[in-house]
Amino acid sequence: MDFVAIGCGPYNLGLMALSESTKLTGVCFEERADFNWHEGMLLEAATMQTHYLYDLVTLADPTSRHSYLNYLKQAGRLQTFIVQESPTIPRTEFNRYLQAIAASLDTIKFSHRVVDVRPAQDGFLVTVATPKGEETLSTRHVVIGTGAEPLIPEAFQDVIHTSSYRMERERLLEKDRIVVIGSGQSAAEVYLDLLSRSDKTRQQIDWVTRSDVFESLESGKLGEEIFSLSYVEYFNRLPYAEREQLGKSFERFRNGVNPETLRAIYGALYHRTADGTDQATNLCTQIEIERVSHLSSYMVEGTQQHSGESFTNEYDAVVAATGYRPRIPEWVERFDIEWEAERLWRVNNRYQIATETRLTGSLFTHTNLEHSHGPAATNLGMAVYRNAIMLNEMVGETVFEVAAQRPFTSF
């Protein structure tokens, strides 16, 4: 086996799709029974934040059968897609596209959980728990795609994370006082969804964030050139301290909200107050929430970051849009990995994790990359380039030409 991919999110799904046009043999193991992408945020009105051509394969191989356009053709929706004239697409449809690709690949094994990876003489030994029991196979390379898990502060008791919002929505809408805590696209979408579904005669829907303003996502064309190979290579070459400092300047790319979503929220608020009554909602910025305690109701406590005034409100339900953290497998402790900081491994420009002892194969990763590769680490389009680079490395020659993709900006 040339490679084993661990975890089947969009990144490793794209890897398996692209690998079809190489001579490599590989398999992807996923512990879930089927594919579903961000199930808790598959809201009816939600759209992707990226262009439809940022699919699993197009940037590396526009002729691939796994392109989004080919999916639309097979689904009988290509002409209607063209007529609607929008570069952004429904998130539910993108999820259906991903599911279709997953179903078309026999190299993806669901209900298979990787329980151990060990260094071997010619690569790695990978132990997998399957429905029929454990099995171990030998592989030259391993690709980590274990994704991220919800990050909920320890001081937040019994809150609902946005990752499970869709599943909890009906129960939430039975409550009279609801607050969304956090900033960014997920927070905005959940707030808008609750706002549009609530009854303002009896329900209070609040949105509280520590951000100074409800920030719009950077959408300038030149600004978006940080999502380019040139910028990623530049960022990766910098010392860790410089990368850490630069990362703080990318809040608009991480926590910004689509301008369309902000316009929809503003429009909803305008219509909500058109009859002259109160909006029955509070939008609070610059509030650092420090504690959420839960007894019969939720007590939400925090501090206004600039005035120092205390913030205390009581609610019947709390939705936390508090982000995610990398899910790092326990078996990585077997390897003497070079850590740049606590739980932040050193990764080179070929997406290989650095180890003190030289390995006979490569330990590639999609996971835990923002500190080493910047905001492009979580960009769907850049994941296509990342997969192309990994596959080129495995093959030992240039199968996918990506070096010619240069931005206008020099880094």
Disulfide bonds with the S-S distance in Angstrom:
none
